[in-house]
Amino acid sequence: MLKIINDFCEAIDLSQSKVKNGPQKITLFGGHITNSNGQVLSQRGTFLCIAGKLADSLVVPENYKNWNQFGMYNDLLSFEEDVCTLVDVVLVFLETEGAIAEFAALIKHENIAPKLLIVVNQEHYESDSFIKLGLLRYLEAAHKGSDNIVVAHNNPLIRAELDHILKLLEQRSQQQPKIESFRQKNLRHIFYLIVDFIDILQVARISDIQLMLKKLGISYSKNRLEQLLSALKNAELIREDKMLSERCFSAISTPRASIEYAFVKSPGKRVTWKARAFENTLGDKWRAYAFRTLKSKDISKSEVVNGA
């Protein structure tokens, strides 16, 4: 597999490659969703109840798992910055101290601030507080012409307010460029490069990913790569399993952004490289075992879902 990875990296020119954007990914901050009895407690909880077809696009903090496993991140904010860099929209219901702190922490982040969509209660928007005069005014001035603030007059939110939020999310999805030039300094593009590479290999060791990045001139420490992989797992774009005595990474089968590679050497098709990697996988005992085990689990899961 090492030769295939080397040859693949030599065959592509990332500077001429493209990122083909997929369906929206949205992360939500706000109040607690429900209480112990399942009663909806917050505006964010109300929104989640009517999210409908957007449900699969949502990344919520309640689903974050092992973000600080083995001390990968020094703090939760650094982890959330990575997740927010990865997604397309950061929707914040400004209804708790925690949500206000999230907003304040992200508002000056170059890659995240343009993605912010803030839902604020009327009383906060109209009162001369730091929320209005500091955070909201800064956002409005820094990103003029963007519908990034929604003023809600009801708590809980009523249907008209919820529909307006859904409309803005749909507008953002339509305004998002379908294809972007790959930029090595764009962390979001690096995220999707890693996912796409894992998908080509189908089962990958962390050393495979390290080798790919090194060959492409992308330098990350082992700890930083672990952080990126953690964010991708929490965004449900990749999964990690322990196969025998080794860690195994695989891409989750879901619509997502992909890389359109500019090939400078043959073969000039991604599908051919994936087929070559698969041939190597079948000839490697550990990779073949990992691939067959994952496929068996996916089939069993599909049967359970379809049976339900």
Buried (B, 14 or more C-beta within 10 A) or exposed (E): BEEBBEBBBEBBBBEEBBBBBBBBBBBBBBBBBEEEEEEBBBBBBBBBEBBEEBEEBBBBBEEBEEBBEEEBBEEBEEBBBBBBBBBBBBBBBBBBEEBBEBBBBBBEBEBBBBBBBBBBBEEBBEEEEEBBEEBBEBBEEBBEEBEBBBBBEBBBBEEEBBEBBBEBBEEBBEEEEEEBEBBEEBBBBBBBBBBBBBBBBBBBBBEBBEBBBEBBEBEBEEEEBBBBBBBBBBBBBBBBBEBEEBEBBBBBEEEBBBBEBBBEEEBEEBEEBBEBBBEBBEEEEBBBBBBEBBEEEEEEEEEEEEEE
